[in-house]
Amino acid sequence: MPTPILMPALSPTMEEGTLAKWNVKEGDKVSSGDVIAEIETDKATMEVEAVDEGTVGKIIVEAGTENVKVNAPIAVLLDDGESAGDIDVSALGNGGGGGDGDASPKTEAPKAESKPAEGAAAPESKAASKSAPAPAQKSNGRILASPLAKRIASQEGVDLSAVSGTGPHGRIVKRDVEKAMKEGTGKAAPAFKPSPASVDSRLYPEDSYTAVKLDGMRKVIAKRLTQSFNQEVPHFPLNIDVELDTLLAARARINATSPKDGDDAFKLSVNDFIIKASAMALKKVPAANATYTDEAILLHKHADIGVAVAIDGGLITPIVWKAEEKGLIQISAEVKDMAGRARQKKLKPEEYQGGTFSVSNLGMFGITSFASIVNQPHGAIMSVGAGEQRAVVRDGEIVVRTMMTVTLTCDHRVVDGAVGAEFLGAFKAFIEEPAAMLL
């Protein structure tokens, strides 16, 4: 009998996603392991592989459809001898459409224009076609556009219906919106108006603000951090100042040994030392490398450090796994690679979910001190401020030193004050004498 292809759960917490692209069409034969589609979540784009072999008999959910529920049928696979007439979409279960969960038959994808017959009127020149973009492709009345393209269009006031899509099946992607903004071809989109229930017009009259509709990532961030801050995690901050002069000198000497170009070239940042020192301090104070659960405290065997990275619409924490076992050059390369892919939403769920500890560094923005919210399920998060020259007392004399303030926010259910203080002491020792990390 026909086999439904279900919307996969790309992570344990995923509930819905966007079916961004089909790599197959009806009638194509597929084998187990073939990449058949791409799925977008709030933070990543992932490839979907076929788990069975057969023929694609029907595509139920079109490319570009948002809010597709996990385990909803998105297509149907046929065995040998079966035909599309054997498919009963209504019998496939909880449907594959958008947020309402009802399965809806696939509408025909726009077909490419055929070449004109001999003697027919010649097509427009390339220059003319560029000056008159094709109308945006639509699916069930909705314009096909990537979530990032929609977010940029909303923020910049671009009307997507006036933008020509160059993505799969005419889908509008980021470069199309940026091109429309540059050329002025996108008309201003109607301003988003939040419901009266969400905005008190007595406090904020309608003409006194511009509303930017919440996207999936911002909703997830708001939900998780509200849960962490107000409901589940009793937290407290601890502050300490560390001296950076020895570390900065060591960093300069190490960077001076780097080849000027080629695959072996590197440039270490202060943050690379901070990640390594955090991992070493967690191994020295294992009670700080812990997670609280309802039945037990998990003491982790490795220091898996989540590094906060700002991306369009929010932030994400790619993880340096087993950071205590890695050298500074490897940590630096991994962070640069994952940060770049995070901004393109190309991280895999296993690269940003989990971990045991978080580091958030706002020093590059000139912030000298701040306290982050604990990123569950981690037991603590360390906020790193800017290094700056300060007047400090050494041996009874006032001298100038490069100082940095760090704040450790602890989940009090698992990291007590004494444990947090012990961790910061170990971290300070590693930062102020980086050679100690070699011992």
C-alpha positions in Angstrom: 0.0 0.0 0.0 1.2 3.6 -0.5 3.6 4.8 2.2 3.3 8.3 3.6 6.4 10.4 4.0 6.0 12.3 7.3 7.4 15.7 8.4 10.5 14.7 10.4 11.4 16.0 13.8 14.9 17.4 13.3 15.4 17.9 17.1 13.7 16.6 20.3 11.9 19.9 20.8 10.8 20.6 17.2 7.0 20.8 16.9 6.7 22.3 13.4 8.8 23.7 10.6 8.8 25.1 7.0 9.0 22.8 4.1 11.5 24.9 2.2 12.3 22.9 -0.9 11.6 19.6 -2.7 14.5 17.9 -4.5 12.1 15.4 -6.2 8.9 15.6 -8.1 6.0 13.3 -8.6 7.0 10.3 -10.6 10.6 10.3 -9.5 12.1 7.1 -8.1 14.0 7.4 -4.8 16.2 5.1 -2.8 16.9 5.0 0.9 19.3 7.8 1.8 18.4 10.1 -1.1 18.0 13.7 -0.1 14.4 14.5 -1.1 13.6 17.8 0.7 14.9 20.7 2.8 13.2 21.7 6.1 13.6 25.0 7.9 13.2 25.4 11.6 13.5 28.6 13.6 17.3 28.3 13.6 18.5 25.9 10.9 17.9 24.4 7.4 18.3 20.6 7.3 18.2 18.0 4.5 15.6 15.2 4.7 16.6 11.8 3.5 14.3 9.1 2.2 14.0 6.1 4.5 12.4 3.8 2.0 12.7 3.2 -1.8 9.9 3.7 -4.2 8.2 6.2 -6.5 7.0 9.6 -5.4 3.3 9.3 -6.0 2.0 12.5 -4.6 3.5 15.6 -3.0 0.9 16.8 -0.4 2.7 19.8 1.0 4.2 22.4 -1.4 7.6 23.9 -1.1 7.4 27.1 0.9 4.6 25.9 3.2 5.1 27.1 6.8 4.0 25.7 10.2 3.9 22.1 9.0 3.4 19.9 12.1 5.9 17.1 12.9 4.6 13.7 11.7 2.2 15.3 9.3 2.1 13.5 5.9 4.0 15.7 3.3 4.2 13.2 0.4 3.3 9.6 -0.5 5.7 6.9 -1.8 4.4 4.1 -4.0 5.7 0.6 -4.3 6.1 -1.3 -7.6 2.7 -1.9 -9.2 0.9 0.9 -7.3 -0.4 4.0 -9.0 -1.4 7.5 -7.9 -5.1 6.3 -8.0 -4.4 4.1 -5.0 -3.7 7.2 -2.8 -6.3 8.3 -0.3 -5.0 11.5 1.3 -7.8 11.6 3.8 -6.7 8.3 5.2 -3.2 9.4 5.9 -3.7 10.8 9.3 -3.2 14.2 10.8 -2.6 16.1 7.5 0.3 18.0 6.3 -0.8 21.6 5.6 0.1 24.7 7.6 -0.9 25.5 11.1 -4.4 24.0 10.8 -3.0 20.5 10.3 -5.4 19.6 7.4 -4.0 17.9 4.4 -4.5 19.8 1.2 -3.7 18.5 -2.2 -0.7 19.9 -3.9 -1.4 22.6 -6.4 0.6 22.6 -9.7 3.9 24.3 -9.5 4.3 27.1 -12.0 5.6 25.7 -15.2 8.5 27.3 -17.1 7.5 29.0 -20.3 8.1 26.9 -23.3 10.3 28.1 -26.2 8.3 29.9 -28.9 7.6 28.1 -32.0 9.5 29.0 -35.2 8.0 32.2 -36.5 6.5 33.3 -33.2 7.2 36.6 -31.7 10.7 36.8 -30.1 10.9 37.0 -26.3 11.9 40.2 -24.6 15.6 40.9 -24.4 17.6 40.1 -21.2 17.8 43.8 -20.3 14.1 44.2 -20.7 13.3 41.1 -18.6 15.6 42.4 -15.8 13.8 45.8 -15.7 10.4 44.1 -15.3 10.6 41.4 -12.7 8.1 38.5 -12.9 5.4 38.5 -10.2 6.1 36.5 -7.1 5.0 32.9 -7.2 2.1 32.0 -4.8 1.0 28.9 -3.0 -2.7 28.8 -1.9 -2.7 32.6 -2.0 0.5 32.9 0.0 3.7 34.3 -1.5 6.5 31.7 -1.5 9.4 33.3 0.4 12.0 32.1 2.9 11.5 33.1 6.5 14.6 35.2 6.4 13.4 37.0 3.2 10.0 37.6 4.9 11.7 39.0 8.0 13.9 41.4 6.1 11.0 42.5 3.9 8.9 43.2 7.0 11.6 45.2 8.7 12.5 47.2 5.6 9.0 47.8 4.3 9.4 45.8 1.1 6.2 44.4 -0.6 7.1 40.8 -1.5 4.4 40.7 -4.2 6.5 43.1 -6.2 9.7 41.1 -5.8 10.9 38.5 -8.4 12.0 35.2 -6.7 15.1 33.4 -7.9 15.0 30.5 -5.4 13.5 27.0 -6.1 10.1 27.1 -7.8 10.3 30.9 -7.9 10.7 31.3 -4.2 11.8 34.7 -2.9 15.1 34.5 -0.9 17.3 37.0 0.9 19.2 38.1 -2.2 16.0 38.9 -4.0 14.8 41.2 -1.2 18.2 42.9 -1.0 18.2 43.5 -4.7 14.7 45.0 -4.6 15.8 47.3 -1.8 18.8 48.4 -3.8 16.9 49.0 -7.0 13.8 50.4 -5.3 11.5 47.9 -7.0 9.7 46.7 -3.9 6.9 49.0 -2.8 6.4 49.7 0.8 4.4 46.8 2.3 1.3 47.6 4.4 2.4 48.0 8.0 1.7 45.1 10.3 -1.0 45.9 12.8 -1.0 43.9 16.1 -4.4 43.0 17.5 -6.0 45.4 20.0 -5.6 42.8 22.7 -1.8 42.8 22.4 -1.2 46.6 22.4 -2.9 49.1 24.8 -3.8 52.0 22.5 -4.2 54.3 25.6 -0.5 53.9 26.2 0.7 53.6 22.6 -1.5 55.3 20.0 -1.4 53.5 16.6 0.5 56.2 14.8 3.3 56.3 17.5 5.1 53.1 16.5 5.9 50.7 13.7 5.1 47.0 14.5 7.5 44.3 13.5 5.7 40.9 13.5 7.3 38.3 15.7 9.1 35.5 13.8 9.6 31.9 14.9 13.0 32.5 16.4 12.0 35.4 18.6 8.9 33.5 19.8 11.1 30.6 20.9 13.7 32.9 22.6 10.9 34.7 24.5 9.2 31.5 25.6 12.4 29.8 26.8 14.0 32.7 28.6 10.7 33.7 30.2 10.4 30.1 31.4 14.0 30.2 32.7 13.8 33.6 34.3 10.4 33.7 35.9 9.3 30.1 36.4 11.9 27.4 36.7 15.4 28.6 37.5 16.2 30.4 40.8 19.3 32.2 39.6 21.9 34.6 41.1 25.0 36.4 39.7 28.6 36.4 40.8 31.1 39.0 39.6 34.9 39.0 39.3 37.6 41.1 37.6 40.5 39.4 35.8 43.7 40.9 34.5 44.4 40.3 30.8 47.9 41.7 30.2 49.7 38.3 30.3 47.1 36.7 28.1 47.2 39.6 25.6 51.0 39.2 25.4 50.8 35.5 24.9 48.1 35.9 22.3 50.3 38.3 20.3 53.2 36.0 20.4 51.1 33.0 19.3 49.5 34.9 16.5 52.9 36.1 15.3 53.8 32.4 14.6 50.8 32.0 12.2 51.5 31.6 8.5 50.3 34.6 6.5 48.0 32.6 4.3 47.0 29.1 3.5 45.0 26.4 5.4 47.3 26.6 8.4 46.8 30.3 9.0 45.0 31.3 12.2 44.3 34.3 14.3 43.3 33.7 17.9 40.8 35.9 19.7 40.5 36.6 23.4 37.3 34.7 23.3 39.1 31.6 22.2 41.2 31.8 25.4 38.0 32.4 27.4 36.3 29.3 26.0 39.4 27.2 26.8 39.8 28.6 30.3 36.1 28.0 31.0 36.5 24.3 30.0 39.6 23.9 32.1 37.9 25.5 35.1 34.8 23.3 34.7 37.1 20.2 34.8 38.8 21.6 37.9 35.5 22.3 39.6 33.2 19.6 38.3 30.3 20.6 40.5 29.9 23.6 38.3 29.6 21.5 35.2 26.2 20.2 36.1 22.5 20.1 35.1 19.5 19.9 37.3 16.7 17.4 36.6 13.6 16.5 38.7 15.3 13.3 39.9 19.0 13.8 39.8 21.9 16.3 39.3 23.9 15.3 36.2 27.6 15.8 36.6 29.0 16.0 33.1 32.2 14.2 32.1 33.1 16.8 29.4 33.0 20.6 29.2 30.8 21.2 26.2 30.8 25.0 25.9 27.9 26.9 24.1 29.1 30.1 22.6 26.4 32.8 22.1 26.3 34.1 18.5 24.0 37.0 17.4 22.1 36.3 14.2 19.3 38.0 12.3 16.3 37.9 14.6 17.9 36.6 17.7 20.8 34.5 18.9 22.0 30.9 18.9 24.6 29.0 20.9 26.7 26.6 18.8 28.6 24.2 21.0 32.3 23.4 21.2 32.1 19.8 22.3 34.8 18.5 24.7 36.5 21.9 24.7 38.8 20.8 27.5 40.5 18.4 25.0 41.0 20.9 22.2 43.7 23.4 21.5 43.2 27.1 21.0 43.6 26.9 17.2 41.0 24.1 16.9 38.6 26.0 19.2 39.1 29.2 17.1 38.5 27.4 13.8 35.4 25.6 15.1 33.8 28.8 16.5 34.5 30.8 13.3 33.0 28.0 11.2 29.9 27.5 13.3 29.3 31.2 13.8 29.4 31.7 10.0 27.0 28.8 9.4 24.8 30.0 12.2 24.3 33.3 10.5 23.3 31.4 7.3 21.0 29.1 9.4 23.1 26.1 8.3 23.8 24.6 11.7 22.6 21.0 12.4 20.5 20.6 15.6 23.2 18.6 17.2 25.6 21.5 16.8 23.6 23.9 19.0 21.4 21.7 21.2 22.7 20.4 24.5 26.0 21.4 26.0 26.8 21.9 29.7 27.8 25.6 30.0 27.4 28.9 28.1 29.6 31.9 27.4 28.2 35.2 26.2 30.7 37.9 25.2 29.6 41.5 24.6 33.0 43.0 25.1 33.3 43.8 21.4 30.3 46.1 21.8 32.0 48.1 24.6 29.8 46.5 27.3 31.9 46.3 30.5 29.5 44.3 32.7 26.2 42.4 32.3 24.4 39.3 33.6 22.9 36.8 31.2 19.8 34.6 31.8 20.7 30.9 32.4 20.4 28.9 29.1 18.6 25.7 30.2 19.6 22.9 30.6 23.0 24.4 31.5 23.7 25.0 35.2 25.4 28.4 34.6 26.2 31.0 32.0 29.2 33.4 32.0 28.9 36.9 30.7 32.1 38.5 29.5 32.6 42.3 29.4 35.2 44.4 27.5 38.8 44.4 28.4 39.8 48.0 29.4 42.7 49.8 31.0 42.0 50.6 34.7 43.9 52.0 37.6 44.4 49.1 40.1 46.5 48.7 43.2 49.4 46.3 43.1 51.8 46.0 46.1 50.5 49.3 47.5 51.0 51.2 44.3 48.5 52.4 41.7 49.3 51.0 38.3 47.5 50.6 35.0 46.3 47.1 34.0 44.0 45.8 31.3 41.0 44.4 33.3 37.9 42.5 32.3 34.8 41.9 34.4 33.0 38.6 34.1 29.6 37.7 35.6 28.6 34.1 36.3 24.8 33.6 36.5 24.1 30.3 38.3 21.1 28.0 38.6 20.9 27.8 42.4 19.2 24.4 42.2 22.5 22.9 41.1 25.3 25.5 41.4 25.6 27.0 44.9 27.4 30.3 45.7 30.5 28.6 47.0 30.7 26.3 43.9 30.3 29.3 41.6 32.9 31.3 43.4 35.3 28.3 43.2 34.7 28.1 39.5 35.4 31.8 39.0 38.6 31.5 41.0 39.8 28.7 38.7 38.8 30.7 35.6 40.7 33.7 36.8 43.8 31.7 37.4 43.8 30.3 33.9 43.1 33.6 32.3 45.8 35.5 34.3 48.4 32.7 33.6 47.4 31.1 30.3 50.4 28.7 30.4 48.6 27.0 33.3 46.2 25.6 30.7 49.0 23.4 29.4 49.5 21.6 32.7 
